[in-house]
C-alpha cells in the first residue's frame, strides 16, 4: 500500500505543478494543455479505443511470436505490488497515472515542443522516450510496448486536437491491465 500511496501523492503533485506551469507559460491552461472536447465525440473516443485494441492485439501477436518466453516477466512484480490493494491500484494506475502522465508529457511537453523549432513528430518521439523512461524496470518487450503506445497517444492528440482522448484511452488501457492482473492467473 505504501508504494501505491506514494505514487498517488507523486501523481497529484505532478498534476498540480503541470497545471501551474501551464498557467505561467501560456495563461489559459485548457488551451495550453489541449483540454478541449474533440470534434465528433463520443464517436471519436470509440474509434480511438477500437484502434488501440487493434494495435495492442498486433503488438501482442508480435510479442508472443518473438518473445513468448519473456511475456510475463514484467507482470509478476506488479501482481505482488497490487496484492489485495487492487482498488487503490485501479485508482493510482487507472486514473492518476493517465492524468498526470498525459498532462505532463503530451499536454505540456509535447505541445511546447510541437510549437517550437523541434516540431510535432520529433517532439512526439522525444516525449514518448521520456515517458518510456518512467517504465525503466520493464523488459525490452515492455519498453518497446510503452514507447509505441506513447507514440499512439501522441498521434491521438495530434489527430483529435484534444488531450482528453489520450487520457481516456490511457486510463482504459491501464485499468484493463490492473483488472486483468487481478482476475487472470499468471503462469508460473
Backbone as CSV, one residue per row, in Angstrom:
resi,resn,N_x,N_y,N_z,CA_x,CA_y,CA_z,C_x,C_y,C_z
1,UNK,0.829,-1.195,0.000,0.000,0.000,0.000,0.868,1.252,0.000
2,UNK,2.026,1.198,0.662,2.900,2.354,0.743,3.382,2.822,-0.616
3,UNK,3.735,1.872,-1.481,4.214,2.235,-2.820,3.088,2.879,-3.621
4,UNK,1.903,2.296,-3.559,0.779,2.855,-4.306,0.388,4.232,-3.782
5,UNK,0.387,4.402,-2.462,0.068,5.707,-1.882,1.107,6.743,-2.282
6,UNK,2.369,6.360,-2.273,3.436,7.274,-2.683,3.271,7.674,-4.145
7,UNK,2.962,6.689,-4.995,2.713,7.004,-6.407,1.533,7.958,-6.563
8,UNK,0.479,7.734,-5.794,-0.687,8.610,-5.851,-0.360,10.042,-5.467
9,UNK,0.425,10.211,-4.412,0.843,11.557,-3.985,1.713,12.192,-5.064
10,UNK,2.655,11.420,-5.603,3.530,11.921,-6.659,2.708,12.368,-7.875
11,UNK,1.701,11.588,-8.230,0.842,11.939,-9.361,0.077,13.228,-9.091
12,UNK,-0.435,13.374,-7.874,-1.144,14.603,-7.522,-0.246,15.825,-7.620
13,UNK,0.971,15.705,-7.123,1.946,16.808,-7.199,2.252,17.124,-8.666
14,UNK,2.434,16.091,-9.486,2.718,16.292,-10.911,1.580,17.035,-11.597
15,UNK,0.350,16.661,-11.293,-0.811,17.330,-11.895,-0.842,18.799,-11.502
16,UNK,-0.687,19.080,-10.218,-0.729,20.470,-9.741,0.395,21.298,-10.364
17,UNK,1.616,20.766,-10.370,2.745,21.512,-10.941,2.592,21.727,-12.445
18,UNK,2.062,20.723,-13.146,1.844,20.879,-14.590,0.796,21.952,-14.864
19,UNK,-0.277,21.961,-14.098,-1.307,22.991,-14.270,-0.751,24.374,-13.952
20,UNK,0.050,24.466,-12.897,0.655,25.752,-12.533,1.628,26.225,-13.618
21,UNK,2.466,25.334,-14.107,3.419,25.707,-15.154,2.680,26.135,-16.418
22,UNK,1.602,25.447,-16.734,0.819,25.814,-17.915,0.224,27.201,-17.770
23,UNK,-0.230,27.525,-16.575,-0.783,28.859,-16.322,0.307,29.922,-16.449
24,UNK,1.493,29.619,-15.973,2.596,30.579,-16.051,3.070,30.804,-17.481
25,UNK,3.154,29.733,-18.260,3.700,29.838,-19.603,2.695,30.232,-20.664
26,UNK,1.450,29.926,-20.445,0.512,30.196,-21.512,-0.739,30.924,-21.104
27,UNK,-0.981,31.041,-19.822,-2.165,31.760,-19.382,-3.380,30.862,-19.278
28,UNK,-3.943,30.463,-20.390,-5.156,29.638,-20.398,-4.771,28.161,-20.385
29,UNK,-4.896,27.554,-19.227,-4.452,26.178,-19.011,-5.112,25.215,-19.991
30,UNK,-6.403,25.364,-20.203,-7.121,24.479,-21.120,-6.577,24.522,-22.531
31,UNK,-6.173,25.708,-22.982,-5.609,25.824,-24.328,-4.184,25.296,-24.380
32,UNK,-3.389,25.602,-23.361,-2.000,25.155,-23.329,-1.938,23.631,-23.355
33,UNK,-2.804,22.987,-22.594,-2.774,21.538,-22.459,-3.722,20.810,-23.422
34,UNK,-4.374,21.538,-24.311,-5.323,20.953,-25.275,-6.453,20.228,-24.564
35,UNK,-6.954,20.814,-23.501,-8.049,20.206,-22.738,-9.399,20.702,-23.257
36,UNK,-9.608,20.457,-24.529,-10.890,20.794,-25.150,-11.530,19.505,-25.614
37,UNK,-12.814,19.529,-25.745,-13.511,18.334,-26.214,-13.251,18.155,-27.700
38,UNK,-13.060,16.932,-28.135,-12.790,16.698,-29.555,-14.059,16.831,-30.393
39,UNK,-13.873,17.235,-31.627,-14.998,17.266,-32.557,-15.419,15.825,-32.835
40,UNK,-16.699,15.606,-32.983,-17.171,14.272,-33.314,-17.263,13.331,-32.141
41,UNK,-17.237,13.876,-30.935,-17.338,12.984,-29.781,-18.773,12.539,-29.620
42,UNK,-19.155,11.429,-29.080,-18.309,10.403,-28.480,-17.747,9.403,-29.502
43,UNK,-18.106,9.557,-30.751,-17.625,8.619,-31.764,-16.106,8.593,-31.842
44,UNK,-15.462,9.726,-31.630,-14.005,9.778,-31.708,-13.368,8.927,-30.610
45,UNK,-13.999,8.888,-29.435,-13.484,8.039,-28.349,-13.598,6.567,-28.718
46,UNK,-14.727,6.206,-29.290,-14.945,4.808,-29.686,-13.932,4.405,-30.756
47,UNK,-13.728,5.256,-31.748,-12.753,4.959,-32.800,-11.340,4.835,-32.226
48,UNK,-10.976,5.753,-31.331,-9.639,5.721,-30.722,-9.453,4.449,-29.903
49,UNK,-10.472,4.057,-29.160,-10.382,2.837,-28.351,-10.304,1.594,-29.223
50,UNK,-11.105,1.556,-30.279,-11.058,0.399,-31.185,-9.701,0.284,-31.860
51,UNK,-9.152,1.400,-32.315,-7.830,1.372,-32.939,-6.763,0.952,-31.923
52,UNK,-6.902,1.397,-30.678,-5.955,0.996,-29.645,-6.025,-0.513,-29.407
53,UNK,-7.213,-1.067,-29.416,-7.373,-2.515,-29.232,-6.720,-3.267,-30.382
54,UNK,-6.919,-2.800,-31.600,-6.310,-3.444,-32.771,-4.788,-3.370,-32.681
55,UNK,-4.264,-2.185,-32.363,-2.812,-2.026,-32.243,-2.251,-2.900,-31.126
56,UNK,-2.949,-2.957,-30.002,-2.483,-3.792,-28.893,-2.508,-5.267,-29.276
57,UNK,-3.505,-5.683,-30.024,-3.571,-7.076,-30.479,-2.388,-7.393,-31.392
58,UNK,-2.064,-6.474,-32.289,-0.916,-6.683,-33.173,0.388,-6.758,-32.384
59,UNK,0.562,-5.855,-31.433,1.767,-5.863,-30.603,1.839,-7.169,-29.813
60,UNK,0.711,-7.625,-29.294,0.691,-8.876,-28.526,1.062,-10.075,-29.380
61,UNK,0.591,-10.104,-30.620,0.944,-11.206,-31.524,2.448,-11.204,-31.786
62,UNK,2.995,-10.038,-32.058,4.438,-9.937,-32.292,5.200,-10.345,-31.034
63,UNK,4.765,-9.843,-29.877,5.422,-10.202,-28.618,5.400,-11.707,-28.405
64,UNK,4.261,-12.313,-28.598,4.141,-13.748,-28.357,5.043,-14.538,-29.299
65,UNK,5.049,-14.154,-30.573,5.843,-14.903,-31.551,7.344,-14.704,-31.386
66,UNK,7.758,-13.543,-30.940,9.187,-13.275,-30.799,9.725,-13.512,-29.390
67,UNK,8.882,-13.262,-28.399,9.372,-13.269,-27.020,8.453,-14.032,-26.073
68,UNK,7.803,-15.104,-26.529,6.814,-15.771,-25.694,7.394,-16.265,-24.370
69,UNK,8.669,-16.524,-24.303,9.284,-16.968,-23.052,9.381,-15.843,-22.022
70,UNK,9.316,-14.579,-22.457,9.516,-13.422,-21.591,8.237,-12.605,-21.392
71,UNK,7.112,-13.078,-21.892,5.907,-12.259,-21.910,5.402,-11.873,-20.523
72,UNK,5.593,-12.715,-19.527,5.051,-12.439,-18.209,6.101,-11.939,-17.224
73,UNK,7.311,-11.734,-17.681,8.388,-11.311,-16.786,8.075,-9.970,-16.128
74,UNK,7.446,-9.067,-16.850,7.120,-7.753,-16.298,6.007,-7.819,-15.272
75,UNK,5.157,-8.821,-15.337,3.924,-8.812,-14.568,4.046,-9.348,-13.147
76,UNK,4.906,-10.281,-12.900,4.975,-10.895,-11.571,5.229,-9.872,-10.452
77,UNK,6.206,-8.966,-10.598,6.401,-7.981,-9.522,5.202,-7.051,-9.364
78,UNK,4.518,-6.734,-10.459,3.363,-5.840,-10.396,2.220,-6.516,-9.660
79,UNK,2.000,-7.803,-9.921,0.940,-8.533,-9.241,1.207,-8.537,-7.738
80,UNK,2.453,-8.766,-7.344,2.799,-8.735,-5.915,2.588,-7.339,-5.336
81,UNK,2.917,-6.306,-6.094,2.745,-4.929,-5.623,1.273,-4.621,-5.368
82,UNK,0.403,-5.030,-6.279,-1.018,-4.727,-6.142,-1.644,-5.547,-5.015
83,UNK,-1.347,-6.835,-4.991,-1.881,-7.703,-3.949,-3.361,-7.481,-3.726
84,UNK,-3.713,-7.304,-2.485,-5.113,-7.083,-2.112,-5.529,-5.621,-2.290
85,UNK,-4.611,-4.791,-2.660,-4.889,-3.355,-2.816,-5.270,-3.008,-4.248
86,UNK,-5.982,-3.897,-4.919,-6.258,-3.672,-6.332,-7.165,-2.465,-6.574
87,UNK,-8.010,-2.111,-5.617,-8.861,-0.921,-5.795,-7.996,0.333,-5.778
88,UNK,-7.069,0.399,-4.834,-6.133,1.525,-4.794,-5.272,1.527,-6.055
89,UNK,-4.849,0.344,-6.485,-4.065,0.236,-7.722,-4.867,0.742,-8.914
90,UNK,-6.150,0.422,-8.934,-7.002,0.885,-10.032,-7.077,2.410,-10.049
91,UNK,-7.179,3.026,-8.880,-7.213,4.491,-8.810,-5.877,5.107,-9.215
92,UNK,-4.786,4.553,-8.683,-3.471,5.123,-8.946,-3.042,4.857,-10.389
93,UNK,-3.174,3.618,-10.839,-2.704,3.235,-12.173,-3.726,3.573,-13.254
94,UNK,-5.006,3.439,-12.943,-6.042,3.654,-13.950,-6.534,5.079,-14.077
95,UNK,-6.328,5.883,-13.032,-6.788,7.280,-13.075,-5.612,8.250,-12.898
96,UNK,-4.862,8.075,-11.816,-3.772,9.007,-11.513,-2.675,9.028,-12.559
97,UNK,-2.243,7.838,-12.984,-1.162,7.783,-13.984,-1.578,8.422,-15.309
98,UNK,-2.745,8.076,-15.869,-3.117,8.716,-17.129,-3.242,10.236,-17.019
99,UNK,-3.845,10.716,-15.944,-3.976,12.167,-15.798,-2.622,12.846,-15.673
100,UNK,-1.800,12.373,-14.743,-0.518,13.046,-14.513,0.422,12.905,-15.704
101,UNK,0.507,11.708,-16.261,1.444,11.478,-17.362,1.000,12.174,-18.645
102,UNK,-0.269,12.116,-18.972,-0.737,12.777,-20.200,-0.655,14.293,-20.078
103,UNK,-1.017,14.828,-18.923,-0.908,16.278,-18.749,0.539,16.733,-18.909
104,UNK,1.460,16.021,-18.261,2.866,16.428,-18.304,3.509,16.164,-19.656
105,UNK,3.439,14.923,-20.124,4.211,14.547,-21.302,3.574,14.979,-22.611
106,UNK,2.297,14.715,-22.802,1.688,15.080,-24.071,1.007,16.442,-24.032
107,UNK,0.389,16.786,-22.917,-0.264,18.087,-22.825,0.721,19.235,-22.753
108,UNK,1.697,19.125,-21.874,2.625,20.227,-21.646,3.879,20.125,-22.524
109,UNK,4.645,19.034,-22.355,5.920,18.931,-23.069,5.748,18.795,-24.582
110,UNK,4.872,17.896,-25.021,4.699,17.714,-26.462,4.137,18.973,-27.112
111,UNK,3.184,19.619,-26.449,2.638,20.863,-27.009,3.717,21.923,-27.141
112,UNK,4.584,22.021,-26.131,5.671,23.007,-26.187,6.650,22.680,-27.310
113,UNK,7.033,21.411,-27.423,7.966,21.012,-28.482,7.347,21.164,-29.867
114,UNK,6.073,20.808,-29.993,5.396,20.912,-31.292,5.323,22.356,-31.766
115,UNK,5.224,23.296,-30.837,5.147,24.713,-31.183,6.518,25.376,-31.256
116,UNK,7.566,24.596,-31.102,8.928,25.128,-31.204,9.533,24.693,-32.542
117,UNK,10.828,24.961,-32.709,11.518,24.550,-33.934,11.635,23.037,-34.037
118,UNK,11.457,22.322,-32.925,11.545,20.868,-32.933,10.437,20.280,-33.803
119,UNK,9.225,20.753,-33.625,8.093,20.262,-34.399,7.403,19.080,-33.736
120,UNK,6.281,18.686,-34.323,5.448,17.667,-33.686,6.077,16.286,-33.698
121,UNK,6.480,15.770,-34.849,6.959,14.390,-34.922,8.203,14.156,-34.056
122,UNK,9.250,14.979,-34.178,10.383,14.787,-33.258,9.967,14.991,-31.796
123,UNK,9.061,15.929,-31.553,8.561,16.149,-30.195,7.843,14.923,-29.653
124,UNK,7.071,14.252,-30.511,6.373,13.029,-30.100,7.368,11.928,-29.756
125,UNK,8.428,11.820,-30.545,9.454,10.805,-30.269,10.178,11.132,-28.956
126,UNK,10.518,12.391,-28.758,11.218,12.806,-27.535,10.345,12.563,-26.303
127,UNK,9.094,13.039,-26.345,8.236,12.881,-25.165,7.879,11.420,-24.923
128,UNK,7.717,10.640,-25.976,7.458,9.207,-25.793,8.675,8.520,-25.184
129,UNK,9.864,8.960,-25.590,11.090,8.421,-24.998,11.212,8.777,-23.524
130,UNK,10.909,10.017,-23.187,10.956,10.433,-21.783,9.918,9.689,-20.950
131,UNK,8.726,9.546,-21.511,7.653,8.818,-20.822,8.044,7.354,-20.640
132,UNK,8.668,6.780,-21.645,9.113,5.393,-21.558,10.153,5.233,-20.455
133,UNK,10.962,6.244,-20.228,11.981,6.176,-19.173,11.358,5.992,-17.791
134,UNK,10.117,6.421,-17.613,9.421,6.183,-16.348,9.206,4.692,-16.098
135,UNK,9.210,3.909,-17.147,8.906,2.483,-17.073,10.181,1.644,-17.209
136,UNK,11.284,2.183,-16.760,12.605,1.610,-16.996,12.782,0.194,-16.447
137,UNK,12.011,-0.239,-15.477,12.155,-1.567,-14.918,11.558,-2.676,-15.759
138,UNK,10.917,-2.323,-16.856,10.265,-3.311,-17.711,11.297,-4.057,-18.545
139,UNK,10.861,-5.162,-19.137,11.729,-5.895,-20.065,11.845,-5.099,-21.363
140,UNK,12.689,-5.565,-22.251,12.847,-4.912,-23.554,11.510,-4.883,-24.289
141,UNK,10.779,-5.966,-24.208,9.461,-6.043,-24.856,8.516,-5.012,-24.249
142,UNK,8.510,-4.925,-22.914,7.652,-3.963,-22.238,8.011,-2.525,-22.578
143,UNK,9.297,-2.231,-22.647,9.757,-0.881,-23.007,9.298,-0.525,-24.420
144,UNK,9.441,-1.462,-25.349,9.006,-1.211,-26.731,7.506,-0.956,-26.780
145,UNK,6.740,-1.723,-26.015,5.286,-1.538,-25.999,4.914,-0.172,-25.441
146,UNK,5.566,0.238,-24.349,5.290,1.545,-23.745,5.629,2.660,-24.737
147,UNK,6.765,2.546,-25.412,7.158,3.572,-26.382,6.133,3.669,-27.515
148,UNK,5.702,2.530,-28.035,4.728,2.527,-29.132,3.385,3.103,-28.703
149,UNK,2.927,2.744,-27.508,1.644,3.289,-27.054,1.777,4.787,-26.794
150,UNK,2.976,5.230,-26.389,3.220,6.662,-26.222,3.112,7.406,-27.548
151,UNK,3.655,6.806,-28.596,3.508,7.407,-29.928,2.038,7.440,-30.355
152,UNK,1.307,6.387,-30.019,-0.124,6.347,-30.348,-0.872,7.455,-29.605
153,UNK,-0.599,7.631,-28.315,-1.260,8.693,-27.557,-0.894,10.068,-28.122
154,UNK,0.343,10.226,-28.575,0.762,11.485,-29.210,-0.015,11.707,-30.498
155,UNK,-0.156,10.647,-31.288,-0.907,10.744,-32.540,-2.366,11.111,-32.262
156,UNK,-2.931,10.526,-31.205,-4.318,10.867,-30.851,-4.468,12.353,-30.558
157,UNK,-3.513,12.909,-29.833,-3.544,14.345,-29.538,-3.477,15.141,-30.829
158,UNK,-2.562,14.773,-31.708,-2.422,15.484,-32.979,-3.682,15.338,-33.840
159,UNK,-4.216,14.148,-33.903,-5.355,13.851,-34.782,-6.646,14.510,-34.305
160,UNK,-6.876,14.494,-32.976,-8.147,14.997,-32.447,-8.050,16.425,-31.920
161,UNK,-6.825,16.878,-31.598,-6.658,18.197,-31.012,-7.067,18.250,-29.550
162,UNK,-7.353,17.078,-28.978,-7.816,17.023,-27.596,-6.998,16.024,-26.792
163,UNK,-6.487,16.477,-25.667,-5.759,15.586,-24.775,-6.697,14.608,-24.088
164,UNK,-7.989,14.943,-24.005,-8.947,14.067,-23.331,-9.024,12.686,-23.983
165,UNK,-8.877,12.618,-25.285,-8.943,11.320,-25.966,-7.777,10.445,-25.522
166,UNK,-6.576,11.015,-25.464,-5.408,10.264,-24.997,-5.557,9.873,-23.531
167,UNK,-6.091,10.767,-22.710,-6.287,10.461,-21.289,-7.254,9.301,-21.116
168,UNK,-8.366,9.339,-21.827,-9.371,8.267,-21.718,-8.795,6.938,-22.200
169,UNK,-8.113,6.950,-23.340,-7.506,5.708,-23.840,-6.454,5.180,-22.866
170,UNK,-5.626,6.057,-22.347,-4.593,5.668,-21.389,-5.240,5.087,-20.128
171,UNK,-6.307,5.727,-19.647,-6.990,5.255,-18.439,-7.602,3.872,-18.656
172,UNK,-8.243,3.664,-19.787,-8.840,2.356,-20.060,-7.771,1.291,-20.270
173,UNK,-6.699,1.639,-20.925,-5.574,0.723,-21.138,-5.011,0.264,-19.794
174,UNK,-4.685,1.224,-18.921,-4.120,0.896,-17.614,-5.121,0.156,-16.736
175,UNK,-6.383,0.588,-16.753,-7.405,-0.061,-15.929,-7.602,-1.507,-16.342
176,UNK,-7.600,-1.752,-17.632,-7.729,-3.130,-18.109,-6.576,-3.988,-17.584
177,UNK,-5.377,-3.434,-17.602,-4.212,-4.182,-17.117,-4.370,-4.515,-15.634
178,UNK,-4.793,-3.535,-14.824,-4.981,-3.782,-13.394,-6.045,-4.852,-13.177
179,UNK,-7.159,-4.742,-13.885,-8.233,-5.726,-13.715,-7.812,-7.103,-14.208
180,UNK,-7.055,-7.146,-15.285,-6.582,-8.439,-15.789,-5.625,-9.080,-14.791
181,UNK,-4.759,-8.267,-14.214,-3.825,-8.793,-13.217,-4.566,-9.262,-11.968
182,UNK,-5.680,-8.661,-11.689,-6.485,-9.047,-10.527,-7.209,-10.364,-10.762
183,UNK,-7.645,-10.588,-12.003,-8.543,-11.716,-12.268,-7.973,-12.827,-13.146
184,UNK,-6.850,-12.581,-13.769,-6.276,-13.595,-14.652,-5.057,-14.200,-13.976
185,UNK,-5.076,-15.512,-13.727,-3.902,-16.122,-13.103,-2.723,-16.141,-14.082
186,UNK,-1.558,-15.816,-13.564,-0.356,-15.816,-14.388,0.309,-17.173,-14.322
187,UNK,0.895,-17.608,-15.429,1.631,-18.876,-15.398,2.846,-18.766,-14.488
188,UNK,3.236,-19.870,-13.908,4.405,-19.855,-13.015,5.675,-20.106,-13.765
